[in-house]
Amino acid sequence: MEKLQEYWQVAGPTLAFMLAVSVVALALALERWLTLWRARAALVRVEEKVLEAARRGDLEESRRHADALSSPIREVFTAGLDRALGRARGEFATAMARESRRAVAQLRGPLWILGSVGALMPFAGLLGTVVGVMGSFEAIGESGQGGFAVVSSGISEALIATAGGLFVALEAVLFFNALGQQVAGVGREINLAIDELGELIRTGRTHAERPATDG
């Protein structure tokens, strides 16, 4: 704790900025994690309710279960089922594919901010380093003499800025990669569910048309 107080005395403004960016990155990561958790829970209900009803051939019940899902998963399956039931114009597979891409984009949401933080914060730390070194040279110029006592404050601020920038960048990159992988995983699960629902809809239509064809 004493060390932190010392760092704060040396580079308080720089650390305050780094801390603020770190808190924002953590808040964004937590918000995306909760959103993805809700999406995965919705996909479990897709498997247990929506697809199960479609396997029995009851698309009306499947549509009711789809309407109870959380957004943006809901829109993917209601779009396809509405077209399969004749409630909306268009082709159900195309509609579900389009809404799937839209859902993945919504789930990705502000992850670009984490990517930007991860890319830019080392440069922010480097800027703090440059400012600290410039302060050291300024101190030398004002005092007219060198020595560690003269330059120590500026050098300390430079090193603290570098360390802070790298820490925040590592945090943001870790969150960005982990959450990006989760978004990709949810996208794959959505597409698998879409494929099965589309297959069930096409199979149901084939069975419904076969007696008329045979007659």
N, C-alpha and C positions, 0 to 999 in steps of 0.2 A: 504493500500500500504506500509506503514511503517512497518507493521507486516511482510509482505512478504520479505521486505529488511532485516529485522532482521533474519528471518529464513534462508535467502540465505547466510548471513554472517556466521551463525552458521554451516549450513550443505549444503553449496553450491554444492559440487561434488555429494552428495547423491540426492539432489533435481534435479540436472541437469539430472542424470540418470533416475530418476522417470519421469521427464517431457518428456524426449526423448521416453521412452516406452509408455507413455500416448498418445503422438502425433502419434506414429506408430499404436497403437490400434485404435485411432480415424480415421486415414486414411484408415486402413483396413476395418473398419466398414462402412465408407462412400462408399468405392469402392464396397463392397458387396451389400450395399443398392441400389446403382445405377444399378448393374447387375441384382438384383432381380426385380427392377422396370421395366427394359427392358424385363425381362422374363414374367412378368405379362401383360405388354402391348402386347407382342407377343401372349400370350394365349387369350387375347381379340380378336385379329385378327384371331386366330384359330377358335373361336366360330363364328365370323361374316363372315369369308371368306371360310376357309378350310372345316369346317363341313357343312356350308350352301350349298356349291357346292356339297358335298357328299350326302346331303339329296335330292338334285335334281337328283342324279345319275350320275353327271358329274365328274368323278374322274380325268379326264385330267385337268379340270379347278381347281379342288381342289389341284392337284399337283403343278400347277403354283402358286397358292396362298401360298402354303407351302414353295415353294422355295424363296419367298420374306420375310419369317420370319427371325428374328435374331437368331444367334446361342446361345445356343445349342438346342433351341426349334425346329429349322428348321430340324435338323437331325432326330429328333424323327418321324416326320410325313412324311418327304420325304422318309425315309427308308421303312415305311409301304406302302406308295402309289406306290413307285417304284416296290415293289414286287406284289402288287395288280394289277398293270398295265402290269406286265410281263417284266419290264425293268431290273429286277435283280432277281437272283435266291433266293429261300428261302420262308419262311412263314411270312406273313406280321405281324401277331400278335406277333410272337417271336421277329422279328426285332424291332418293336416299343417298346416292353418291355425292350429289351436289351439297346436300345438307351435312353430310359427313365431313366434307372439306371445310365447310363453314364452322362446324362444331370444333374441329381440331384447331382452327385458327382462333376461335374464342378461348379454348382451353390454353393455348399458348399465350394469349393475352400480352401482358407486360413483361414477358421474359426477355424481350429485347433490351429492356432497361438493365437487367442483370448482366447481360452480355456486354452492354456498353460500359457499365461500371467496371467489369473485369478487364476490359481493354484499356480504359482511360485512367484508372486510378494509379497504375505505375507511373504514368506521365505526370499525374498530379504530385506524386511523391518526388519525382525527379525535379519538378518545378520548385517544391519546397527545399530540395537539396541545393539547387542553384541559388535560391534566395538566401539560404543559410550561409553558403560559401561567400556570397557577395557581402553579407553582413560581417563575415570574418575579415575580408579584405578592407572593408570600410573601417572596422575597428583598428586594423593595423595602420591605416592612413591617418586616423584621428589621433592615435597615440604616438605615432612615429616610431614604434618599435614592435617587434614580433614577440614570439613566445606563446606557449600554450595558454597561459592565463588570459591573453588578449583574444585569442581566436576560439577558445573552448566553447563559448556560448553559441556562436554561429555554427561551428562544426556539430555540436550536439543537436541543434535544431535541424540541421541538414540530415543527420542520421535518423533522427526520430521521424521526420517527414518521409524518408525513404521506407523505413520499416512500416509505418502506418499505411502508406499507399500500397505496399506489397501485401500486407495483411488483408486489407479490404478487397483488393483485387482477387486474392486467393479465395476469400469467402464468396464473392460474387460468382466467380467461375465455377466453384463447386456447386453452388445452388443452381446455376444455369444449366450445367451438364446433367445434374441429377434430375431436375424437373423436366428438362428436355427429353430425357429418356422415358420418364413417366408419361409425358404427352404422347410420345411415339407409341408406347405400349397401349395406351387407351385407344389411340387411333387404330391400331391393329385389331384390338378387340371389337371396336365398332364395325370395322370392315368384315370381320368374321361373322358377326351377328347379322349384318346386312346380307351377306352371301347366303346364310341359312334361311333368313326370312324370304329373300327373293326366290330361292329354290322351292320353299314351301308354297309360296303364292303361285308359282308357275305349275307346280305339280297339282295343286288343288284345281287350277283352271283346266288342266288336261283331263283330270278325272271327271270334272263337271261336264266337259264337252264330249267325252267319249260315248256315253249312251246315245246322244243325239246323232253322232256320226255313225254308230253301229246300226241305228234304226233306219 
